[in-house]
């Protein structure tokens, strides 16, 4: 069954999940939002010209970049591709961006319509046994031709952590274009979700003194975010596991469901094709970790509670 396959491998591919109409409307909407940003007309108050930062900067102890990421939970923000200056001048101007996040599902009617389908709620409850599923982040990923950066091996539960190890987050990765090896599809290690999560990406200010002692890196580091070690023994992070990865090649309109602990990555896109995708991360609302890097002042809404 699909449920068995998901729990066996840590991922599940469903083809023909999105309609062409859904795909076209999202691709048009993201370009509309981009045009608003370029005009610098602060139409939705969640888009402004300050909303540009290089996507890798948050991990480099760049405090402005980390603040920019931390404040994006209820906003639409554009994150630049680090190799954007090398992009093909004939390419689409929007391809200078790596991604847009993290509240498209909240702030855009087009993305809201796709994100809050009942079948998304039902699948997350069926597979993860959530009591009150909530979307904590959404991202539009461009993976532009020639400059689409590598995404190194990671577990989503590192960044969207749940307090309940039995019910980590689930990701919905929706292909808005064909994704194959040439244009840098996802790769994952089947079964790698079975050990517990290795690290958690947190806001330092939210940590207890005991948790602070678990922070990795320089103890004098004052940047707002950092990693905590949870399971140093995770076997998928020690030794060479490169040969265990399998490509998750999918057709446009497919969705890949990703267990929060499955190890996955994507390589740089060196092709002449883009590989656009829309992603959601869902957790059980009461289990969302209070020290996670991404927080909202009033906690995340109980989106589906009124159904």
C-alpha positions in Angstrom: 0.0 0.0 0.0 1.0 3.7 -0.3 1.1 4.0 3.5 3.4 1.0 3.8 5.7 2.3 1.1 5.9 5.7 2.7 6.8 4.3 6.1 9.2 1.8 4.5 11.1 4.3 2.4 10.5 7.6 4.0 9.0 9.1 0.8 6.1 8.5 -1.5 5.6 9.8 -5.1 2.0 10.5 -6.3 1.7 11.3 -10.0 -0.9 13.7 -11.6 -1.5 15.4 -8.2 -1.7 18.9 -9.5 -3.8 20.1 -12.4 -2.3 22.1 -15.2 -4.5 24.9 -14.1 -3.1 24.8 -10.5 0.5 24.8 -11.9 -0.1 27.6 -14.3 -1.8 29.8 -11.7 1.1 29.3 -9.2 3.7 30.0 -11.9 1.9 33.2 -12.9 1.3 34.3 -9.3 5.0 34.0 -8.4 5.9 36.2 -11.4 3.2 38.7 -10.4 4.6 38.9 -6.9 8.1 39.3 -8.4 6.9 42.2 -10.6 5.4 43.9 -7.5 8.8 43.5 -5.8 10.7 44.9 -8.7 8.3 47.9 -8.9 8.9 48.3 -5.1 5.2 49.1 -4.6 4.6 47.6 -1.2 1.1 46.4 -2.2 0.6 43.5 0.1 2.7 45.0 2.9 4.4 41.5 3.1 6.5 42.3 0.0 9.1 45.0 0.1 12.4 45.8 -1.5 14.2 44.8 1.7 13.0 41.3 1.0 16.1 40.2 -0.8 19.0 38.3 0.8 21.3 35.6 -0.4 20.0 32.2 0.5 23.2 30.9 2.0 23.8 33.8 4.3 21.7 32.6 7.2 24.1 29.7 7.9 27.2 32.0 7.8 26.5 33.8 11.1 25.3 36.9 9.1 23.0 38.5 11.7 21.0 40.6 9.2 20.4 37.5 7.1 19.4 35.4 10.1 17.0 38.1 11.3 15.6 38.3 7.7 15.0 34.5 7.8 13.6 34.5 11.3 11.0 37.2 10.5 9.7 35.5 7.4 7.2 33.2 9.0 4.2 35.4 8.1 5.7 37.2 5.1 6.5 36.6 1.4 10.2 37.1 1.1 12.5 36.6 -1.9 15.9 34.9 -1.4 18.6 35.5 -4.0 20.6 32.7 -5.6 24.3 33.0 -4.6 25.5 32.5 -8.1 22.9 34.8 -9.6 25.6 37.1 -11.1 26.7 34.2 -13.3 23.2 33.6 -14.7 22.5 33.7 -18.4 21.6 37.3 -19.3 19.0 35.9 -21.7 17.3 33.9 -18.9 14.2 34.9 -17.1 15.0 37.8 -14.7 13.2 36.0 -11.8 15.9 33.3 -12.0 18.2 35.4 -9.9 16.2 34.1 -7.0 16.7 30.8 -5.3 13.3 30.7 -3.5 10.4 32.6 -2.1 9.2 32.0 1.5 7.8 31.3 4.0 4.1 32.3 4.0 2.8 32.0 0.5 0.1 29.7 1.8 -1.1 32.5 4.0 -0.6 35.7 2.0 -1.5 34.7 -1.6 -5.0 33.5 -2.5 -3.6 31.5 -5.4 -1.2 29.5 -3.1 -3.8 29.3 -0.3 -6.1 27.5 -2.7 -3.5 24.8 -3.5 -2.2 24.6 0.1 -5.4 24.0 2.0 -6.9 21.2 -0.1 -8.6 18.7 2.2 -6.5 15.8 0.7 -3.3 17.5 2.0 -4.7 17.6 5.5 -6.1 14.0 5.1 -2.8 12.6 3.9 -0.8 14.2 6.7 -3.2 12.9 9.3 -3.3 9.4 7.7 0.5 9.1 7.4 1.7 11.0 10.5 -1.3 10.6 12.9 -1.5 14.4 13.5 -4.4 15.7 15.6 -4.3 19.3 14.4 -2.1 19.6 11.3 -0.8 23.1 10.5 1.3 24.4 7.7 4.4 26.1 9.2 6.2 27.1 6.0 5.7 27.2 2.3 8.4 27.8 -0.3 8.5 28.4 -4.1 11.8 27.0 -5.3 13.2 28.0 -8.7 16.3 25.9 -9.1 17.2 28.1 -12.1 19.2 26.9 -15.1 23.0 26.9 -14.7 23.0 28.7 -11.3 20.5 26.7 -9.2 22.5 26.0 -6.1 23.2 22.6 -4.4 21.0 21.7 -1.4 23.2 19.6 0.8 22.0 16.4 2.5 19.6 17.2 5.3 16.5 16.1 7.3 13.5 18.5 7.3 13.0 17.7 11.0 16.2 19.6 11.6 14.5 22.8 10.5 10.8 22.1 11.2 11.2 20.2 14.4 8.5 18.4 16.3 8.6 17.6 20.0 7.2 14.2 19.3 9.8 11.9 17.7 7.1 9.6 16.5 5.3 12.4 14.6 7.9 14.6 12.9 7.0 17.0 10.1 5.9 15.9 6.6 6.9 17.7 3.4 4.8 18.0 0.3 7.2 18.7 -2.7 5.1 19.6 -5.7 6.7 19.5 -9.2 5.7 22.5 -11.3 8.0 21.2 -14.1 9.5 17.8 -14.8 12.3 17.0 -12.4 15.0 14.6 -13.5 18.7 14.0 -13.0 19.8 16.5 -15.6 18.0 19.5 -14.0 18.7 18.5 -10.4 15.8 16.4 -9.1 15.7 15.4 -5.4 17.7 12.4 -4.2 16.9 10.5 -1.0 18.1 7.5 0.9 15.3 4.9 1.4 14.9 4.0 5.0 17.1 6.8 6.3 14.1 8.2 8.4 14.3 5.3 10.8 17.0 6.7 13.2 16.2 9.8 15.1 17.0 13.3 13.9 20.7 14.3 14.1 20.5 18.1 14.7 18.0 20.9 15.2 18.3 24.5 13.9 17.2 26.8 16.7 16.9 30.4 17.9 19.5 30.8 20.6 17.3 33.3 22.5 14.7 30.7 23.1 17.0 28.0 24.5 17.3 27.0 28.2 20.7 27.1 29.7 20.9 23.3 29.5 20.1 23.4 25.7 22.7 26.1 25.1 25.3 23.7 26.3 24.3 21.4 23.4 25.0 24.1 20.7 27.5 23.2 18.1 30.3 25.6 17.1 32.0 28.4 18.9 30.5 29.0 22.3 31.2 32.7 21.9 29.0 32.9 18.8 26.3 35.6 19.3 24.4 35.1 16.0 20.7 34.5 16.5 20.5 30.9 15.2 22.5 27.7 15.6 22.5 23.9 15.6 21.9 21.6 18.6 23.1 18.0 18.4 20.4 15.5 19.1 21.7 12.2 17.8 25.4 12.1 17.0 25.2 8.4 16.4 22.9 8.7 13.4 24.6 6.2 11.0 23.6 8.1 7.8 25.9 11.0 8.8 28.9 9.0 9.5 30.8 7.3 6.7 30.1 7.5 3.0 26.4 6.9 2.1 26.6 8.5 -1.3 25.9 5.2 -3.1 22.6 4.7 -1.1 20.9 7.7 -2.6 18.2 7.1 -5.3 16.9 9.8 -7.7 13.3 10.9 -7.2 12.6 11.7 -10.8 9.0 13.0 -11.3 6.8 14.4 -14.0 5.3 17.9 -13.8 2.2 17.8 -11.5 3.6 15.0 -9.3 4.0 15.4 -5.5 6.7 13.8 -3.4 5.7 13.2 0.3 8.8 13.4 2.5 9.0 12.0 6.0 10.6 14.6 8.2 13.6 12.5 9.0 14.4 11.1 5.5 17.8 12.2 4.3 17.6 14.0 1.0 19.5 16.5 -1.2 19.7 18.0 -4.7 22.7 18.8 -6.8 23.4 22.1 -8.6 21.4 22.6 -11.7 23.9 22.8 -14.5 21.4 22.2 -17.2 19.6 24.8 -19.4 16.2 23.9 -17.8 14.7 25.3 -14.7 13.1 23.0 -12.1 10.4 24.9 -10.3 8.6 23.4 -7.3 6.2 24.4 -4.5 6.7 22.9 -1.1 4.8 22.8 2.2 5.9 21.6 5.6 3.2 20.4 8.0 3.4 19.5 11.7 1.0 18.7 14.5 0.3 22.1 15.8 0.8 21.4 19.5 4.0 19.5 18.9 5.8 22.3 17.0 9.1 22.8 18.8 9.2 26.1 20.8 12.9 26.7 20.0 12.6 26.2 16.2 14.2 29.0 14.2 10.8 29.8 12.6 8.2 31.1 15.0 5.1 33.3 14.9 4.2 35.8 17.6 0.8 34.3 18.0 1.8 30.7 17.2 0.7 29.0 14.0 -3.0 29.0 13.2 -5.2 26.0 13.4 -5.9 26.3 9.7 -8.2 23.3 9.2 -10.1 23.4 12.5 -13.2 24.9 11.0 -13.7 22.2 8.4 
